[in-house]
Amino acid sequence: MTTDTIRWGVLGVANIATGTVIPAIQQADGCEVVAIASRSAERAAAAATRLGIARAHGSYEALLADPEVDAVYVPLPNHLHAPWSIRALEAGKHVLCEKPLALGVDEAETMVAAAARTGGKLMEAFMYRFHPQWELVRNLIAAGRIGPLRMVNSWFTYEPQPEDDYRNVPEAGGGVLLDIGCYCVSVARFLFGTEPTVVGGAIRRDGHGVDIATAGILRFPEGESVFFCGGDHAHDQGVHLTGATGTITVDLPFTPDPSRPATIRVVTPDGEQTLESAVANSYTVEAERFAEAIRHDLPVPTPLDDALANLRVIEDVAAVAR
């Protein structure tokens, strides 16, 4: 890749894309959003006009055929991640795909194979890891501030969604474990730096058979993690870390406010301290890092092995949960 600017195309006009991710990419150094596609030409045109995007395509195929697009962001429903990411890779585009990368490990492996076959960059969009609050937390752990890490407790919940929302549709890969439980699994693996064994779980399904509440218990070599995700709850999220000698609490671990510093509370025998991270938009940093990997032909910052490992744990939780 010789161009200094990575030119992005976006497959779909989902709210996460038009309301959050596209504006963030537009703020990223070395990135330009040049095209957006929808199955409706009118919706694509409306989104392009609203967001100041040069070209609107009335089909996903047309965007993938656009020679001015270097990289594609895929915010489609879960069951469309694999087919459209593969088609984008085969069209010569690099792909940043929303989490979860796929519906399961087998499907994700076909995506990994497509990336290897085409030479394209493929990355799962776990944007939370790019916020500086997590560098702060990991540095505190590495410095022994709370002693060896023993427990990661996490939770992520949101209010009931409309019945036709893809998160409530089994065929679309709906359910809270894939949608937001993936964050809880990811953050525990991220902090322990090892892979767990799933030792327990509980699941509650709605009338469509979609999991509306799921809890899991993970055992790592160094400690444990307990998580909960729910889709008929008040919106809430948090991560609480317990070490041998202290605790760390992260109030907005997964969707930190991009306009203000994140706060981290540390409690040790010496007392309580509140620390602030730098201000950052996780999506902007993610786009910059992905673009850098394309521009300089570097490994993507979140490797595909990580995405596969996360899906393995998710599958194991689903298998043992009752």
TORKOL-4160 file (C-alpha; in steps of 0.2 Angstrom, whole numbers, padded with zeros to 4 digits, m for minus):
322
<pt num="1" X="0000" Y="0000" Z="0000"/>
<pt num="2" X="0008" Y="0016" Z="m0006"/>
<pt num="3" X="m0006" Y="0029" Z="m0003"/>
<pt num="4" X="m0005" Y="0039" Z="0013"/>
<pt num="5" X="m0024" Y="0040" Z="0015"/>
<pt num="6" X="m0034" Y="0024" Z="0017"/>
<pt num="7" X="m0050" Y="0026" Z="0008"/>
<pt num="8" X="m0065" Y="0017" Z="0017"/>
<pt num="9" X="m0081" Y="0011" Z="0011"/>
<pt num="10" X="m0096" Y="0006" Z="0023"/>
<pt num="11" X="m0107" Y="m0009" Z="0020"/>
<pt num="12" X="m0124" Y="m0004" Z="0027"/>
<pt num="13" X="m0132" Y="0011" Z="0035"/>
<pt num="14" X="m0134" Y="0003" Z="0052"/>
<pt num="15" X="m0136" Y="0015" Z="0067"/>
<pt num="16" X="m0119" Y="0010" Z="0074"/>
<pt num="17" X="m0111" Y="0015" Z="0058"/>
<pt num="18" X="m0120" Y="0031" Z="0053"/>
<pt num="19" X="m0121" Y="0037" Z="0071"/>
<pt num="20" X="m0105" Y="0032" Z="0079"/>
<pt num="21" X="m0092" Y="0023" Z="0068"/>
<pt num="22" X="m0092" Y="0034" Z="0052"/>
<pt num="23" X="m0090" Y="0050" Z="0061"/>
<pt num="24" X="m0076" Y="0043" Z="0071"/>
<pt num="25" X="m0067" Y="0036" Z="0056"/>
<pt num="26" X="m0069" Y="0053" Z="0048"/>
<pt num="27" X="m0059" Y="0060" Z="0063"/>
<pt num="28" X="m0045" Y="0048" Z="0061"/>
<pt num="29" X="m0028" Y="0052" Z="0054"/>
<pt num="30" X="m0024" Y="0045" Z="0037"/>
<pt num="31" X="m0042" Y="0039" Z="0034"/>
<pt num="32" X="m0056" Y="0045" Z="0023"/>
<pt num="33" X="m0074" Y="0038" Z="0021"/>
<pt num="34" X="m0077" Y="0039" Z="0002"/>
<pt num="35" X="m0092" Y="0027" Z="0000"/>
<pt num="36" X="m0107" Y="0020" Z="0008"/>
<pt num="37" X="m0119" Y="0006" Z="0002"/>
<pt num="38" X="m0136" Y="0000" Z="0006"/>
<pt num="39" X="m0148" Y="m0012" Z="m0002"/>
<pt num="40" X="m0159" Y="0004" Z="m0004"/>
<pt num="41" X="m0151" Y="0017" Z="m0016"/>
<pt num="42" X="m0162" Y="0030" Z="m0007"/>
<pt num="43" X="m0156" Y="0026" Z="0010"/>
<pt num="44" X="m0138" Y="0026" Z="0004"/>
<pt num="45" X="m0140" Y="0043" Z="m0004"/>
<pt num="46" X="m0148" Y="0050" Z="0012"/>
<pt num="47" X="m0134" Y="0043" Z="0023"/>
<pt num="48" X="m0120" Y="0050" Z="0011"/>
<pt num="49" X="m0128" Y="0067" Z="0011"/>
<pt num="50" X="m0130" Y="0068" Z="0029"/>
<pt num="51" X="m0112" Y="0062" Z="0033"/>
<pt num="52" X="m0103" Y="0071" Z="0019"/>
<pt num="53" X="m0098" Y="0055" Z="0010"/>
<pt num="54" X="m0094" Y="0057" Z="m0009"/>
<pt num="55" X="m0102" Y="0041" Z="m0016"/>
<pt num="56" X="m0118" Y="0031" Z="m0012"/>
<pt num="57" X="m0120" Y="0014" Z="m0019"/>
<pt num="58" X="m0137" Y="0005" Z="m0020"/>
<pt num="59" X="m0130" Y="m0012" Z="m0017"/>
<pt num="60" X="m0116" Y="m0020" Z="m0007"/>
<pt num="61" X="m0109" Y="m0028" Z="m0023"/>
<pt num="62" X="m0107" Y="m0010" Z="m0031"/>
<pt num="63" X="m0097" Y="m0004" Z="m0016"/>
<pt num="64" X="m0085" Y="m0019" Z="m0017"/>
<pt num="65" X="m0083" Y="m0016" Z="m0036"/>
<pt num="66" X="m0078" Y="0003" Z="m0032"/>
<pt num="67" X="m0059" Y="0004" Z="m0036"/>
<pt num="68" X="m0058" Y="0020" Z="m0025"/>
<pt num="69" X="m0061" Y="0009" Z="m0009"/>
<pt num="70" X="m0046" Y="0002" Z="0000"/>
<pt num="71" X="m0054" Y="m0005" Z="0016"/>
<pt num="72" X="m0072" Y="m0009" Z="0021"/>
<pt num="73" X="m0081" Y="m0008" Z="0037"/>
<pt num="74" X="m0094" Y="m0021" Z="0040"/>
<pt num="75" X="m0108" Y="m0017" Z="0053"/>
<pt num="76" X="m0121" Y="m0029" Z="0046"/>
<pt num="77" X="m0131" Y="m0041" Z="0057"/>
<pt num="78" X="m0120" Y="m0056" Z="0064"/>
<pt num="79" X="m0125" Y="m0069" Z="0051"/>
<pt num="80" X="m0119" Y="m0057" Z="0037"/>
<pt num="81" X="m0102" Y="m0054" Z="0044"/>
<pt num="82" X="m0094" Y="m0070" Z="0036"/>
<pt num="83" X="m0101" Y="m0069" Z="0019"/>
<pt num="84" X="m0099" Y="m0051" Z="0016"/>
<pt num="85" X="m0082" Y="m0050" Z="0024"/>
<pt num="86" X="m0076" Y="m0064" Z="0013"/>
<pt num="87" X="m0083" Y="m0056" Z="m0003"/>
<pt num="88" X="m0074" Y="m0040" Z="0002"/>
<pt num="89" X="m0058" Y="m0049" Z="0004"/>
<pt num="90" X="m0060" Y="m0058" Z="m0013"/>
<pt num="91" X="m0064" Y="m0040" Z="m0021"/>
<pt num="92" X="m0047" Y="m0035" Z="m0015"/>
<pt num="93" X="m0052" Y="m0025" Z="0000"/>
<pt num="94" X="m0046" Y="m0025" Z="0018"/>
<pt num="95" X="m0060" Y="m0028" Z="0031"/>
<pt num="96" X="m0064" Y="m0021" Z="0048"/>
<pt num="97" X="m0078" Y="m0032" Z="0054"/>
<pt num="98" X="m0089" Y="m0029" Z="0069"/>
<pt num="99" X="m0089" Y="m0041" Z="0083"/>
<pt num="100" X="m0092" Y="m0055" Z="0084"/>
<pt num="101" X="m0082" Y="m0059" Z="0069"/>
<pt num="102" X="m0093" Y="m0074" Z="0065"/>
<pt num="103" X="m0107" Y="m0084" Z="0072"/>
<pt num="104" X="m0095" Y="m0098" Z="0078"/>
<pt num="105" X="m0077" Y="m0104" Z="0076"/>
<pt num="106" X="m0080" Y="m0114" Z="0060"/>
<pt num="107" X="m0087" Y="m0099" Z="0051"/>
<pt num="108" X="m0073" Y="m0088" Z="0057"/>
<pt num="109" X="m0060" Y="m0100" Z="0051"/>
<pt num="110" X="m0067" Y="m0098" Z="0033"/>
<pt num="111" X="m0064" Y="m0079" Z="0035"/>
<pt num="112" X="m0047" Y="m0082" Z="0041"/>
<pt num="113" X="m0043" Y="m0093" Z="0027"/>
<pt num="114" X="m0050" Y="m0080" Z="0015"/>
<pt num="115" X="m0039" Y="m0067" Z="0022"/>
<pt num="116" X="m0024" Y="m0079" Z="0020"/>
<pt num="117" X="m0029" Y="m0083" Z="0002"/>
<pt num="118" X="m0031" Y="m0065" Z="m0004"/>
<pt num="119" X="m0018" Y="m0057" Z="0007"/>
<pt num="120" X="m0031" Y="m0044" Z="0014"/>
<pt num="121" X="m0031" Y="m0038" Z="0031"/>
<pt num="122" X="m0045" Y="m0044" Z="0042"/>
<pt num="123" X="m0049" Y="m0038" Z="0060"/>
<pt num="124" X="m0063" Y="m0040" Z="0072"/>
<pt num="125" X="m0068" Y="m0023" Z="0078"/>
<pt num="126" X="m0067" Y="m0024" Z="0097"/>
<pt num="127" X="m0065" Y="m0005" Z="0099"/>
<pt num="128" X="m0065" Y="m0005" Z="0118"/>
<pt num="129" X="m0047" Y="m0011" Z="0118"/>
<pt num="130" X="m0040" Y="0004" Z="0110"/>
<pt num="131" X="m0046" Y="0016" Z="0123"/>
<pt num="132" X="m0031" Y="0022" Z="0134"/>
<pt num="133" X="m0040" Y="0017" Z="0150"/>
<pt num="134" X="m0035" Y="m0001" Z="0147"/>
<pt num="135" X="m0017" Y="0003" Z="0145"/>
<pt num="136" X="m0019" Y="0012" Z="0162"/>
<pt num="137" X="m0027" Y="m0003" Z="0169"/>
<pt num="138" X="m0015" Y="m0016" Z="0162"/>
<pt num="139" X="0000" Y="m0005" Z="0168"/>
<pt num="140" X="m0007" Y="m0005" Z="0186"/>
<pt num="141" X="m0009" Y="m0024" Z="0185"/>
<pt num="142" X="0009" Y="m0026" Z="0178"/>
<pt num="143" X="0016" Y="m0015" Z="0192"/>
<pt num="144" X="0008" Y="m0025" Z="0205"/>
<pt num="145" X="m0003" Y="m0012" Z="0211"/>
<pt num="146" X="m0017" Y="m0024" Z="0217"/>
<pt num="147" X="m0005" Y="m0039" Z="0218"/>
<pt num="148" X="m0008" Y="m0054" Z="0207"/>
<pt num="149" X="m0025" Y="m0053" Z="0197"/>
<pt num="150" X="m0037" Y="m0066" Z="0205"/>
<pt num="151" X="m0054" Y="m0061" Z="0198"/>
<pt num="152" X="m0062" Y="m0052" Z="0184"/>
<pt num="153" X="m0081" Y="m0048" Z="0186"/>
<pt num="154" X="m0089" Y="m0040" Z="0172"/>
<pt num="155" X="m0107" Y="m0036" Z="0166"/>
<pt num="156" X="m0115" Y="m0028" Z="0151"/>
<pt num="157" X="m0134" Y="m0026" Z="0149"/>
<pt num="158" X="m0147" Y="m0016" Z="0139"/>
<pt num="159" X="m0165" Y="m0012" Z="0138"/>
<pt num="160" X="m0177" Y="m0023" Z="0128"/>
<pt num="161" X="m0176" Y="m0020" Z="0109"/>
<pt num="162" X="m0190" Y="m0020" Z="0096"/>
<pt num="163" X="m0195" Y="m0038" Z="0092"/>
<pt num="164" X="m0189" Y="m0037" Z="0074"/>
<pt num="165" X="m0172" Y="m0031" Z="0079"/>
<pt num="166" X="m0159" Y="m0043" Z="0073"/>
<pt num="167" X="m0153" Y="m0046" Z="0091"/>
<pt num="168" X="m0170" Y="m0054" Z="0094"/>
<pt num="169" X="m0169" Y="m0065" Z="0078"/>
<pt num="170" X="m0161" Y="m0082" Z="0079"/>
<pt num="171" X="m0158" Y="m0084" Z="0061"/>
<pt num="172" X="m0148" Y="m0067" Z="0062"/>
<pt num="173" X="m0137" Y="m0073" Z="0075"/>
<pt num="174" X="m0146" Y="m0064" Z="0089"/>
<pt num="175" X="m0144" Y="m0066" Z="0108"/>
<pt num="176" X="m0135" Y="m0057" Z="0121"/>
<pt num="177" X="m0120" Y="m0069" Z="0122"/>
<pt num="178" X="m0114" Y="m0065" Z="0105"/>
<pt num="179" X="m0119" Y="m0047" Z="0105"/>
<pt num="180" X="m0112" Y="m0041" Z="0122"/>
<pt num="181" X="m0107" Y="m0056" Z="0131"/>
<pt num="182" X="m0092" Y="m0057" Z="0119"/>
<pt num="183" X="m0085" Y="m0041" Z="0127"/>
<pt num="184" X="m0086" Y="m0049" Z="0144"/>
<pt num="185" X="m0076" Y="m0064" Z="0138"/>
<pt num="186" X="m0064" Y="m0054" Z="0128"/>
<pt num="187" X="m0060" Y="m0042" Z="0143"/>
<pt num="188" X="m0056" Y="m0057" Z="0155"/>
<pt num="189" X="m0045" Y="m0065" Z="0142"/>
<pt num="190" X="m0037" Y="m0048" Z="0138"/>
<pt num="191" X="m0032" Y="m0045" Z="0156"/>
<pt num="192" X="m0027" Y="m0062" Z="0162"/>
<pt num="193" X="m0017" Y="m0064" Z="0145"/>
<pt num="194" X="m0021" Y="m0083" Z="0145"/>
<pt num="195" X="m0036" Y="m0094" Z="0139"/>
<pt num="196" X="m0049" Y="m0101" Z="0151"/>
<pt num="197" X="m0059" Y="m0116" Z="0154"/>
<pt num="198" X="m0078" Y="m0114" Z="0155"/>
<pt num="199" X="m0084" Y="m0122" Z="0171"/>
<pt num="200" X="m0102" Y="m0116" Z="0172"/>
<pt num="201" X="m0116" Y="m0105" Z="0165"/>
<pt num="202" X="m0134" Y="m0100" Z="0166"/>
<pt num="203" X="m0145" Y="m0095" Z="0151"/>
<pt num="204" X="m0163" Y="m0088" Z="0150"/>
<pt num="205" X="m0171" Y="m0088" Z="0132"/>
<pt num="206" X="m0185" Y="m0078" Z="0126"/>
<pt num="207" X="m0200" Y="m0084" Z="0116"/>
<pt num="208" X="m0190" Y="m0085" Z="0100"/>
<pt num="209" X="m0176" Y="m0096" Z="0108"/>
<pt num="210" X="m0164" Y="m0082" Z="0108"/>
<pt num="211" X="m0154" Y="m0080" Z="0124"/>
<pt num="212" X="m0160" Y="m0064" Z="0133"/>
<pt num="213" X="m0149" Y="m0067" Z="0149"/>
<pt num="214" X="m0133" Y="m0077" Z="0150"/>
<pt num="215" X="m0120" Y="m0079" Z="0164"/>
<pt num="216" X="m0103" Y="m0088" Z="0163"/>
<pt num="217" X="m0089" Y="m0094" Z="0175"/>
<pt num="218" X="m0072" Y="m0095" Z="0167"/>
<pt num="219" X="m0057" Y="m0103" Z="0176"/>
<pt num="220" X="m0040" Y="m0096" Z="0171"/>
<pt num="221" X="m0023" Y="m0103" Z="0176"/>
<pt num="222" X="m0021" Y="m0087" Z="0187"/>
<pt num="223" X="m0039" Y="m0085" Z="0193"/>
<pt num="224" X="m0057" Y="m0084" Z="0189"/>
<pt num="225" X="m0069" Y="m0073" Z="0179"/>
<pt num="226" X="m0088" Y="m0072" Z="0182"/>
<pt num="227" X="m0099" Y="m0062" Z="0169"/>
<pt num="228" X="m0117" Y="m0058" Z="0165"/>
<pt num="229" X="m0125" Y="m0051" Z="0150"/>
<pt num="230" X="m0143" Y="m0047" Z="0148"/>
<pt num="231" X="m0155" Y="m0039" Z="0135"/>
<pt num="232" X="m0171" Y="m0036" Z="0146"/>
<pt num="233" X="m0162" Y="m0025" Z="0159"/>
<pt num="234" X="m0158" Y="m0007" Z="0163"/>
<pt num="235" X="m0143" Y="m0002" Z="0153"/>
<pt num="236" X="m0127" Y="m0005" Z="0163"/>
<pt num="237" X="m0109" Y="m0010" Z="0161"/>
<pt num="238" X="m0094" Y="m0013" Z="0172"/>
<pt num="239" X="m0078" Y="m0022" Z="0176"/>
<pt num="240" X="m0072" Y="m0025" Z="0193"/>
<pt num="241" X="m0055" Y="m0033" Z="0196"/>
<pt num="242" X="m0049" Y="m0041" Z="0212"/>
<pt num="243" X="m0031" Y="m0044" Z="0215"/>
<pt num="244" X="m0022" Y="m0052" Z="0230"/>
<pt num="245" X="m0020" Y="m0035" Z="0239"/>
<pt num="246" X="m0032" Y="m0023" Z="0230"/>
<pt num="247" X="m0046" Y="m0019" Z="0218"/>
<pt num="248" X="m0048" Y="m0009" Z="0202"/>
<pt num="249" X="m0066" Y="m0003" Z="0196"/>
<pt num="250" X="m0069" Y="0002" Z="0178"/>
<pt num="251" X="m0086" Y="0011" Z="0176"/>
<pt num="252" X="m0088" Y="0012" Z="0157"/>
<pt num="253" X="m0076" Y="m0002" Z="0151"/>
<pt num="254" X="m0084" Y="m0005" Z="0134"/>
<pt num="255" X="m0091" Y="0011" Z="0128"/>
<pt num="256" X="m0082" Y="0025" Z="0137"/>
<pt num="257" X="m0087" Y="0043" Z="0133"/>
<pt num="258" X="m0076" Y="0050" Z="0119"/>
<pt num="259" X="m0078" Y="0067" Z="0126"/>
<pt num="260" X="m0070" Y="0066" Z="0143"/>
<pt num="261" X="m0057" Y="0056" Z="0153"/>
<pt num="262" X="m0062" Y="0039" Z="0159"/>
<pt num="263" X="m0060" Y="0036" Z="0178"/>
<pt num="264" X="m0052" Y="0021" Z="0186"/>
<pt num="265" X="m0054" Y="0018" Z="0205"/>
<pt num="266" X="m0040" Y="0009" Z="0213"/>
<pt num="267" X="m0042" Y="0003" Z="0231"/>
<pt num="268" X="m0027" Y="m0004" Z="0241"/>
<pt num="269" X="m0022" Y="m0005" Z="0259"/>
<pt num="270" X="m0014" Y="0012" Z="0257"/>
<pt num="271" X="m0031" Y="0019" Z="0252"/>
<pt num="272" X="m0042" Y="0024" Z="0238"/>
<pt num="273" X="m0037" Y="0033" Z="0222"/>
<pt num="274" X="m0046" Y="0039" Z="0207"/>
<pt num="275" X="m0036" Y="0040" Z="0191"/>
<pt num="276" X="m0041" Y="0048" Z="0174"/>
<pt num="277" X="m0036" Y="0042" Z="0157"/>
<pt num="278" X="m0033" Y="0052" Z="0142"/>
<pt num="279" X="m0048" Y="0058" Z="0132"/>
<pt num="280" X="m0050" Y="0047" Z="0116"/>
<pt num="281" X="m0063" Y="0040" Z="0104"/>
<pt num="282" X="m0060" Y="0021" Z="0104"/>
<pt num="283" X="m0067" Y="0020" Z="0086"/>
<pt num="284" X="m0055" Y="0033" Z="0080"/>
<pt num="285" X="m0040" Y="0025" Z="0087"/>
<pt num="286" X="m0046" Y="0008" Z="0081"/>
<pt num="287" X="m0047" Y="0015" Z="0063"/>
<pt num="288" X="m0030" Y="0023" Z="0064"/>
<pt num="289" X="m0022" Y="0008" Z="0070"/>
<pt num="290" X="m0030" Y="m0003" Z="0057"/>
<pt num="291" X="m0026" Y="0009" Z="0043"/>
<pt num="292" X="m0008" Y="0009" Z="0049"/>
<pt num="293" X="m0007" Y="m0010" Z="0048"/>
<pt num="294" X="m0013" Y="m0008" Z="0030"/>
<pt num="295" X="m0002" Y="0006" Z="0025"/>
<pt num="296" X="0014" Y="m0002" Z="0032"/>
<pt num="297" X="0009" Y="m0020" Z="0029"/>
<pt num="298" X="0010" Y="m0024" Z="0048"/>
<pt num="299" X="0000" Y="m0037" Z="0058"/>
<pt num="300" X="m0017" Y="m0030" Z="0063"/>
<pt num="301" X="m0017" Y="m0024" Z="0081"/>
<pt num="302" X="m0030" Y="m0037" Z="0086"/>
<pt num="303" X="m0025" Y="m0054" Z="0078"/>
<pt num="304" X="m0037" Y="m0066" Z="0071"/>
<pt num="305" X="m0031" Y="m0079" Z="0083"/>
<pt num="306" X="m0039" Y="m0069" Z="0097"/>
<pt num="307" X="m0055" Y="m0068" Z="0088"/>
<pt num="308" X="m0055" Y="m0087" Z="0086"/>
<pt num="309" X="m0051" Y="m0090" Z="0104"/>
<pt num="310" X="m0065" Y="m0078" Z="0110"/>
<pt num="311" X="m0078" Y="m0088" Z="0099"/>
<pt num="312" X="m0072" Y="m0104" Z="0107"/>
<pt num="313" X="m0075" Y="m0098" Z="0124"/>
<pt num="314" X="m0092" Y="m0091" Z="0119"/>
<pt num="315" X="m0097" Y="m0108" Z="0111"/>
<pt num="316" X="m0091" Y="m0117" Z="0127"/>
<pt num="317" X="m0102" Y="m0106" Z="0138"/>
<pt num="318" X="m0117" Y="m0109" Z="0127"/>
<pt num="319" X="m0114" Y="m0128" Z="0128"/>
<pt num="320" X="m0113" Y="m0129" Z="0147"/>
<pt num="321" X="m0126" Y="m0115" Z="0151"/>
<pt num="322" X="m0143" Y="m0122" Z="0158"/>
